[in-house]
Amino acid sequence: MSDQVVAFDSAPATGLARLWRGAAARRFRRNRAAVVGLVLVLLLVLVAAFAPLLAPYAPDAQNLRARLRPPSAEHWFGTDEFGRDILSRVIFGARISLFTGLVPVFAASVVGTLVGLVAGFYRGRVDAVLMRLMDVLLAFPSLLLALAVVGALGPGLRNAVIAVAVVGVPGYARIVRSVVIAAREEEYVQAARALGAGDGRLLLRELLPAAFGALSVQATLGIGFAILSMAGLSFLGLGVQPPTSDWGEMLSRGRRFLPDSGWLLLYPGAAISLTVLAFNLLGDGLRDALDPRG
């Protein structure tokens, strides 16, 4: 019995715990691109949190006498067709982008993790049915599937978030399933089973932590994809609806005034690109830091 207890207590550290160990943390700090991504993400969070203090104007304040003015000392990013300040709308758009990036990823990761845990642990018919369902979702291009879901539910922020979340579920399910299949035969899991742990404890206390590292990387990369997908849906008029400040919606409206008013697309487009780049750099850094071969 004592040998079993030792085996149970010596379970390998999860990927999430390894991030905070000295070696993993040092690997992350040495990765300059990852540090840049982290700094950009933190700046985005600060901008979203303090948007009312940072924005020089209200995002929806109209001034038709100042419509379509190029960047100037009064309006650093210029104004749109209603005379609204582009800088203020870009700053407030950071809030929508964070919301539309975090919420779909959280929902997709929760559902996908549950599917992957059940499929990888029970295998057999349960695994076959769940994975074939994931294969059906993966058979469609991501944007096409999101468009189909929004088309069925109707345009709007909530339905667009649901659509992006549905697109992300298969990725999390497959990652968790592969981790569970590899970990379910490990000695610490067998020791826990021998000590009388039920299926629920094995799933939540032993197998789920083993997937935290892979999930953290996938979620970080998924935020950038979610933001880009939501911007695309808003650009098509199926996501965030006006007058809400959203970068994708700003691109959609601004394209009508090309080529004379290029600033209408330049700044929201740059904001989307920098945000997606930041999360991708951060995700790559986390992957390298958590790499067990590192």
Secondary structure, DSSP 8 states (H G I E B T S, - for coil): -HHHHHHHHT----HHHHHTSHHHHHHHHH-HHHHHHHHHHHHHHHHHHTHHHH-SS-TT---GGGTT--S-SSSTT-B-TT--BHHHHHHHHHHHHHHHHHHHHHHHHHHHHHHHHHHHHH-HHHHHHHHHHHHHHHTS-HHHHHHHHHHHH-SSHHHHHHHHHHHHHHHHHHHHHHHHHHHTTSHHHHHHHHTT--HHHIIIIIITGGGHHHHHHHHHHHHHHHHHHHHHHHHTTSSS-TTS--HHHHHHHHGGGTTTTTHHHHHHHHHHHHHHHHHHHHHHHHHHHH-TT-
